[in-house]
């Protein structure tokens, strides 16, 4: 366990600067172009220190200090606790784009296509390789069916204007991953997502009421809860 924690902390320190830079790049409103340089000094943003300041002018950018690093370390630690190495590989891939997607959605309520499709494509490739190596091509069909079911399920509120289109693409990738562990894992992931998002919504509502602030207009980012619910379901069904 100590080795897992130390490895996760090291992973957070090594990978988080690039992930933090990607959060700053993609966490912009839909009508604006990707943020490729510091708005203050124009320096290209490829990676950012844990403080979140621009290396050139120290202007604060993106999430607060050490937040991305802490979440990355926690996600890596969770992935490394998986019983099977293949599960750890899948969860480590989920953690990379997933951290960026979670922070981006939390900041601007947006799940950009470059991130959601990268996550989905990577999962599809890994699942194909792993299942063929295990001699279980039939599992790939279930992954496809679960992915399509998740996509249809989330596309309905998208068409009704209740969600963004990025949620559907994210659901496709996460559904494919959950399909590896069966329909029960897919249902568990959906249940965890609904429960976590519901608890967060209630908490936001209570805080707004206590502080006597307007309740309307407080949208809840769904991406982080979709990712967290999938992580919980996979860890519960791996091994």
N, C-alpha and C positions, 0 to 999 in steps of 0.2 A: 504493500500500500504506500509506503514511503517513497519507493521508486516511482510509482505512478504519479504521486503528487509532484515530485521533483521534475519528472519528465513533462508533466502538464504545464508547470510553471515555466520551464525552459521553452516549451513550444509557444506559450503565450508571449514571451519576451522576443522570440525570434520572428514569429509570424505576424504578431499584432501590428507592427508599424505599417506593413503593407495593407493589412485589413483596415486600419484606421484611415489610410490614404484613400482607399476605395470608398469608405463611408462618406468622406468629404466630397469625393467625385460625384457620387450618385445621389446623395441626399439633397437634391434640389427640386423645386417645384417643376411640374411637367412642362410648363411653358418656357423654362430656362434650359440652356445647354449644360452639358456636364461641366463640373468645376474641375478644370485641369491645372489651374495655377492659383496661387494665393491671390485673393482679391486685393490685398493691400500692397504687396511688393511685386507680384507677377512671377514669383518663383514657381517652377514646375513642381507639382505635388506627386511624388512617387511613394513616399513613405513619411510617416510622422512619428515623432517621439511620444513616449507615454504621457507627457504633459499636454499634448494636443496642440502645441504652439508651432507655428511655421518656423522651420530651421533658419529662414532668412531674416524675418522681421519679428519673430516671436508672437505674431498675432494668433489669438486663440481660434482654433478651427475644429469643428466636429464635436464629438462627445467630450465630456469632462475628463480630467486626468485619470489615467489608469483604469477607466471603465472598460474599454475594449480589451485591454490586457487581462483584466480579471475574468471577463466573460469568456474570452478565448481559452484561458487556462482551465476554467470550469468545464467548458465543452470538451476540451481535450481529455481532461481527467475522466469525465463520464464515458467518453468513447473507449478509453483504455481499460475501463472496468468490464467491458463486454467479455462474455465467457469465451467466444470463438474469435480467432484472429480476423476472419472474414468480416464479422460484424464490426470489429474495431476499425477496419479499413473503410467500411461504408460510413460509419459515424464520423470518422475523421474528415472524410470528404464533405459530409453534411455540415460539419462545424465550420469549414472555411467560408464558403459562400453564405452559409446560414447566419454567421455572426454579422456579416455585412448587411444582409437582408434585414435582419432583426433591428439593427440600429437605424438603418435607412427608413424602414417603415415606421419606427417609433418617432423619428424626427419629422418626416414629411408625408407620412401616410401613403407611401408609394413603394411598389415592388418592381423595380426596373427589369425589363426583359433581358438585358445582357446578363444579369445575375440569376434570374429564375431559370432561363434556358440553359445557362452554364451548369447550374446545379442539377437540372433534370437530365441533361445530356451526359454528365459525368456519372450520375447514378445509373442511368440506362446502360452505359458501357461497362461499369463495374459489375452490375448485376448479371449482365450477359456473360462476362468472362468467368465470374465466380460460379454461376449455375452450370455452365458448360464444363468447368473443371470438376465440379461435384457430380457430374453426370445426371443432372436434374433439369433437363430442358423443359419439362412440364411446368416447373415452377415459374418459368418466364411467362408462360401464358397467363398464369394467375396474376403475376405482377402487372401485365398489360391490362387485364380485366379490372383489377383494383384501381389502376391509374386512370383508366377511362371512366370508371364509376365515380371516382373522386372528382375528376374534371367536370363531369356532367353535374354532379351535386353542387359544386361551387359556381358553375357557370349560370345556374338559375338566378341566384341573387345578383350576379354581375349584370345579367340582362335586365333585372329590375332596378338597377342603379344602386344597390345596397353594398356592393363590393367593387373593387377595381379589377381590371382584367389580369393584373399580375397575380392575383390570388388563385385564379384558375390554373395558370402555368405552374405555380408553386404546388398546388394540389396534385397535379399530374406527377411531378417528380416524387413528392412525398408518398403518394399512393403507390407508385411503383416500388418504392423501398419497403413499405408496409406489406405489400403483396408477397414478399419473400417469406414472411412469417405467418401468413394465413389471413383469412377474413376476420378472425377474432382479433388479430393485432390491428387490422384496419379500423374495426369498430372501437377498439380500445383507444387508438390514436384520436379518432373523432370525438369520443367521449371526453378524453383528457383535454382536447382543444376547447370544446364547449365549456367544460367546467372551469378551466383556467381563465378563459376570456370572460366568462360570466362573473367569476370572483373579482377579477380586475375591474370590470364595469361597475360592480356594486361598490367596490372600494373607491373608485373615482367619484361615483355619485355621492357617497357619504362624505367624502372630503369636501366636495363642492358645497354640500348642504351645510356642513359645519362652518365653513368659511364664508357662507352666504354669497357664493358666487354663482353665476348663471350655469345651469345644468345643460341647456341645449347647446349643440355645437361641439360637445366634447366627444369626438370620435375616438374609438378604441382601435389601435393598430392590431390587425388579426395575424399578420405574418409571424411575429414572435411566438404567439401561442400555438400556431400551427406547427412551427418548428419544435417547440418545447414538448407539445403533445406527442409528436412523432418520436422524439428522443425517449420519452417515458415509455411509450408502447414498445419500441424496439428493445430497450433494455429489459423490459418485463417479459419479452418473448424470446430473447436470444439465449443460446446455450443448448 
